Amino acid sequence: MKLEVLNIQGQQTGRSVELPAEIFGVEPNEHVVYLAIKQYLAAQRQGTHKAKERNEIAGSTKKLKRQKGTGTARFGDIKNPLFRGGGRVFGPRPRKYDISLNRKVKLVARKSALSAKAGAGKLIIVEDFSFDKPKTKEFVNILNALKVADQKPVIVTPEYEKEVYLSSRNLQKVSVVRAQDLNTYAVMNSGTLILAEGAIEKIKEAFAN
């Protein structure tokens, strides 16, 4: 697949790049993409939820009333889960939600996601750019020139560009990610994927078999 290279003014530069078919031209595997996204979202959960059970509640262990002869149900101590302030039955405990996936499965998922974006025409190649200092207004001007400001764009840079990242940090639904850190969720969650020209080689290296 060959795409035109645009400058930050949204104009064609007269150059084009050939995207590797083994990364941007594969048949998308929807189930593998689902598994990769499920793993990513599961890993975002902290898993620090905790509820106190009966043995962890502070309170007397004295039996509230005698076992028989009261005409009502039997009572234990004040920590009974049926009472207000009592312990919780089978409450949540800290745990990890991590899901294990093979490396090759995750690689197929990333290639499928990139191929799906390319096939849908939601992939743009732009010249490499950087800022001398964080400039959110200039960053917005670039998005407007590329006509993607309202399309939940994800900008992929070849290396970590601190000024570019800081320029985008205050913008909602806009993210900047390094090519090596590009994952299936970031690709599929984007409205338009914008690749800096230099990021293509980095993607080839990162996604090589």
N, C-alpha and C positions, 0 to 999 in steps of 0.2 A: 504494500500500500504506500502510495506517494502522497505527501501533503505539502502544501505551500507553507513557507516560513513567513510569518508576519513580524513587523516591528511593533514597538510599544505604542505606536500611533494607530495600530490596526490596519496598516497598509501592507500590501505585498512587497516583498523584497526582491522578487524575481528569482529567488532560490527555492528549492524544494528538497525534502529529505525522504529517503526510502525507509519506511518502518519495517523492521524484521518480521517476516510472516510467522515465524515460530513463536512470537510473543504477541503480536497485534492481529494475527490472522488465523487463530485457531478456532475450532468449533467450541463455543462456550459450554461448559458443563455446569448446569444450574445447581445440581445437588452438591457438588464440591464447593461452589461459591456459597451456598447456604451453610455448609459445615464451617467454612472459614469465618464467615460473619458471626455465626453462633459462638465460635471459640473466642473471637475478639470481644464480643459483648459480654461473654461470661467472665473474661479476664478483667473487665472493668469493675466488676462487683467487688466491694471490699470484704464482704462476708464477715463483718464484725458484729452482726446482730446477736443479741443475747437477752434472754428472759430468765429471771430467777425461778427455780423450781422449789418444791416444798422444802427440801433440805437446805436451801440457801437463804430462806426468809428468816429475818430476825424476829423472834417472838417466843413466847412460852410454849413448852411442850406438854403443859398440864391438860388433862382431859377436861373439857368444858363442863360436862355434867355426867351423871352416872349412866351406865349402859342401859339399864332397864327401869321400868316403872314410871317414866316421864310421859308416856303417851305420844311422844314424838320420835323422830328419826334419831339414830345414833349419831353422836358428834365425837370427833377426835379433838385435836388441838386447834388453836386459832390459825394455824398455817394451812388449814384445809383449803384446797383449790376452789371449793365451792363458796368460800367466804370472800368478802371484799378485802383486798390486801393479801390474800393467800397466794401460795405459789402457783405457778402455771403448769398445767399438765403437758408434757412433751413440748416445751417451749423451744424456740430456735436457739441454736448454739453456734459459736464461731466455726466457720468452715470455709474451704476454698471451693470455688466453682470452676476451676480450670478444667479445660477439656484438652485431651491430647490428640494431636493430628500429626501424621507423618509429614516430613519435610517436602516430599514430592507432591503430596496432596495439596499443601499450601501453595506450592509453586504453580500447580495446575490451576488453582483458584485465582491467583493473581493474573496469570495469563488469560484466563477466561474473562475476568473482569475488564482487563485492558482491551481485549478483542471485542467485547460487547460495547464498550464506549466508542471504539473506533468504528464499528459497524453501524452504530446509531448516529454517527456524525457529530458526536459530542467531544471531539478531541481537537485541540488547537495547538499548533507549534508556534512558539514565539522566540524571537532572538533573546539571548542571555542579557539580563539587565541587573543592575544593582543601584543602591542609593549611597550617598556619602553619609547621610544621617537619616533617621526615621522620618518619613514624609507621608503621612496617611493621605493627604490631599492628592499628591502625585500618584499614589497607588490607586486611589479611586479613579483618577483620570485615565489610567491604563486600563482598568476594568471597563470603564465606559467606552473607551476607544475600541476595545475588543468586543463590546456589546454582550458582556457576560455578567454585569454587575448584579443582575437580579436572577442569576441562574445557579447560585450556590457553587461558585467556582473553587477548584482546588488547584493551586499553582505548585508545580513540581520543579525544584531547583536542583542543579547538579551537586551542589554542596550546601552546607548550612550558611545561609545569608542572614546575618543577624539584623541588619537594617531593614531588609525586605520583610522579615518575620515581624519585627516590631511595628512596621508600617501597617501591617494587616491585622494586628492583634485587637484593635478596637472595632473591627468591622464584623458584624454578625454574619454567620453563614459563609464566611470566607476563611480559607486556611492555606497555609504554606507548609509544604512537607519536602524533606530531602529525598532524592531519588531512591537511596538505599533503604529508606524507612517507609516507602510506599507499600501499603497493605490493601487487601481486598476490600475491607470496609470503607477506607478512604476513597477508593475508586468508585465503588458502587453508590456511596452516599453523596457523591458530587453530582451537580447538575451538568457542569462542563469541566473537563480535565484539560488543564493548560500545561503543556510541557515546555520548559525552557530547552532550547536547542541542545545545550550541553548535557541535559539530563538523559537524553536518549542513549548515549554511550554508557552512562552509569547504570541505566536500567538493563541494558544488554549484559553488563558484567554481573549485576546482582541476580538476574533471572536466568543466568546460564545454567544449563543442566550439569 
